[in-house]
């Protein structure tokens, strides 16, 4: 059965999109069938997957507003190694238009039922806010992965996000769980990074991933080439760190085994 991960943090600049793109690529590298969904109006996950957000004809906007079938929107991000449901600035309009729609929180969840047998894992890159788009992602997901930078304001807003997760679990999606917290942009030479890391370990225990994503030049360069770092420089520290994250994720979810490629996935694109 497909496992759906929402990657979210209401604080911007914490490596949310970087984690979404590179986790998707790393999971794909293990033989899993992966779909990445870009729900952020900035469209950075789309561009980072080698797909021009300005050129796509259909996006998550069309999915959430019921203008197109999900299979018609998904594209093959061939170089990245996974399938992509692209996003761009049209998602800003979706945020407004959804407010007047019935069952507005469950629209993504309903759409994903049509492709749940096509993929082993679905990764959702959420916008950096607790918006209707984020609620749609949480309503559809099984787990929430929270990238968090080891800096002074790391915990700011985290309680609000955890409250939102609990609210969605209570009212919409009882299967939703905190997948884990991921330390990003880590610099071991920085005392503050070490102090914040220790605080996270104390507060979250086993929910904190052991894998740590370091600051890495190649990781920062990869999006400008429209590639996950794994395809840009597989030997870099950034690439090996996200491969380690994928391995740790799969160890936590042993039932998520790679399935045989099927005709449905092969025919997309």
Residue, then its C-alpha position, 0 to 999 in steps of 0.5 A: x500500500x502506498x505511504x504518503x509523506x507531507x513535508x512541512x514547516x510553517x517557517x520558510x528557509x529550513x530546507x523543506x523543498x530541498x528535502x522533498x526533492x532529494x528524499x523523493x530522488x533517494x527513495x526512487x534510487x532504492x527501486x520504489x515508485x515515487x510521486x512528488x507533489x508540489x503544493x507550494x505556489x513558488x514551484x521550487x520543487x517543480x523547477x528542482x525536478x527539471x520541469x519548467x513551472x512556467x511551461x506546464x499546462x496543468x498543476x495542482x490548482x487544476x487538481x484541487x479545483x476539479x478541472x482535470x484528472x490527476x493522471x493528466x496532470x502528473x508528468x515524468x520528471x525523467x532526469x530526477x527519477x520520479x513522477x511529479x505533480x507540478x505546482x506554480x503560482x496558480x496555487x495561490x488562486x487555489x488557496x482562495x477558491x477552495x474556501x468556497x468549495x465543499x469538502x475543501x480539506x479532502x480534495x487532494x486525499x480523494x484525488x490520490x485514491x485514483x493513483x494509490x496503486x501506481x506508487x509505493x511512496x508519495x512525497x508532498x512538498x507543502x507551502x511554508x504556512x498553515x494554509x488550506x493547501x497544507x491542510x489538504x496535504x495533512x488530510x491525505x498523508x500518513x506521516x508528517x516530516x518536519x525539516x528544522x534548521x538548528x538555529x535560534x528560532x528553530x522551535x518558533x511556530x513548531x507548537x502551532x504546527x503540532x497543534x494543527x497536525x493534532x487537529x487534522x488527526x482528530x477531525x479529518x485524518x485519524x491515520x496522521x502521525x508525526x513521521x519525524x523531525x529532520x535536522x537540516x543545514x547543520x554545521x557541526x563547528x557552530x556551537x548553536x547548532x549543537x545546542x539546538x540539536x541537543x534540545x531537539x533530541x531532548x524534546x522529541x527523542x525517537x521522533x528525531x531522525x538520526x540522519x543530519x543534513x549538513x550545509x553543502x555547496x553541491x546541495x545548494x547548487x543542484x536546484x539551479x541545474x534542475x536536478x536532485x543532488x543525487x543526480x547532480x553529484x552522487x558523491x557529495x555529502x548532501x547526496x549521501x546524507x539524503x540517501x542515508x535519510x531514505x534508508x532510515x525512513x525505510x527501516x522505520x517502514x519495513x512494509x514499504x517494499x518496492x512493487x513491480x512497475x506497472x503499465x499505468x505508471x509507464x504510460x504516464x507522460 
